[in-house]
Amino acid sequence: MPVLRIPTPLRSYTNGQSEVNISGSNISDALTDLTTQYPSIKPHLFNDGGELRPFVNLFIGENNIKDLQGVDTPIKDGDRLVLIPSIAGGQDVT
Amino acid sequence: MLPELSRDEILRYSRHLLIPEVGLEGQRKLKASSALVIGTGGLGSPVALYLAAAGIGRIGLVDYDVVDSSNLQRQVIHGTSTVGKLKVESAKAKLVDLNPEIQVDVYNEPFTSDNALRIARDYDIILDGTDNFPTRYLTNDVAVFLGKPNVYASIYRFDGQASVFYAKEGPCYRCLFPEPPPPGLVPSCAEGGVLGVLPGTIGTIQATEALKVLLGIGEPLIGKLLLYNALDMTFDFVKLKKNPNCRVCGPNADIKELIDYEEFCGVPSHDHEEGSAGANWDITVTELSERVKQNHLKLLDVREPHELEISALPDAKNIPLGQLAARLSELDSAEEMVIFCKSGARSARGLELLVSAGFKKVKNLKGGINAWAREVDQEIPIY
């Protein structure tokens, strides 16, 4: 089963899990499986129209799915997917 | 023609001179170089300290804040003796003490569309140590327009990212993140917290990348993004490609000059006001202290449970912001309610959620429980 690595800011939506097993033959199916397992993560990944938000970057291994076939990119057992969050931190504001 | 090193400088930099990849010529290159550090916070601290120690000839520091004691858990360029002083002056004093051979120029002002090109123009490299999306997009666009490398890093709790965005040779920040997340979707470090040593690790990587770029050695993180997790102690790398549709560095770029970044990101970048939901929706801590005496006022605390161990208001109901939407049924929309958090920003988002769900008698506690601790009950700690 492919494994999806969840970045810290999104772990509160995956019961604190840093890695989640997801099933599906392509990215689209796998993300459907993810949002079925963890519904509260959905608005963080998809906009109201059901499209992946532009600031959400999903990588298979080292490669961005945007440079492959997007959500149609096939995946297989043992693939490691990484979700890259857009974080702004560095310094502190109140 | 590179500048010569003095006898003192040769001794000071002797450990560099012994490395063939740096050597005398490399050290002279560093002396001739200049670096602009945006932000003298968690990332800017190690960045500026190590660049100064390494002998970068001229370092620029941009910040408009003053040192607060809550900074010192990670902003190691400052100290207890400089609490209350301007961050750029506090940082400059440390750098000059560390290395009096270098020049430190300070800009005690926010980095904005009005001054950014003027400030950055005369530097060889830009290091982004900011804390907010508007300034990150501004820094990126400035670097693209001026053709300079932008050494990027960002942190959150235990996660860090670093890359070198250099549009001449690879992707820029916008190639990866064409637009920012909607306001409120990603918590800031002030809300989410950060392990103090994390910016030390990531900022030191930023400084390393800057030195490599300036010396022309090794393989800088151009076209690569480093992902670090301190808890798992993992370093992952992913490949970044230039986005052909990038609006600033792509072939059909339509952004040709600096824009209004606060409008673009939908959030203020230089707002030091406490979190506010707007005058009509706010209640001050003084008003609240009067109102609680008259009762019939429900208090809703939207902070995380571990924050309640630090400070709390009696009889407040706790529903963390992330659970609010799913737990609306626990609240009575007919009841008068005051929603609060640490400083008022999260509760302002909670208020929006409640209002859109039909709550009309709800107010946001301006400045949050920290304002209450400052002005009403000094027994409560501020965090």
Interface residues (C-beta under 8 A of the other chain):
Chain A: R5 P7 T8 P9 S12 Y13 S18 S40 P43 H44 R53 P54 F55 N57 F59 E62 N63 N64 K66 D67 V82 I84 P85 S86 I87 A88 G89 G90 Q91 D92 V93 T94
Chain B: G39 T40 G41 G42 L43 G44 S70 N71 Q75 D128 G129 T130 D131 N132 F133 R136 A153 S154 I155 Y156 R157 F158 D159 Q161 L176 F177 P178 E179 P180 P181 L185 V186 P187 S188 C189 A190 G192 V194 P199 L225 L227 N229 L231 D232 D236 F237 V238 K239 L240 K241 N243 D271 H272 E274 G322 A326 S343 N370
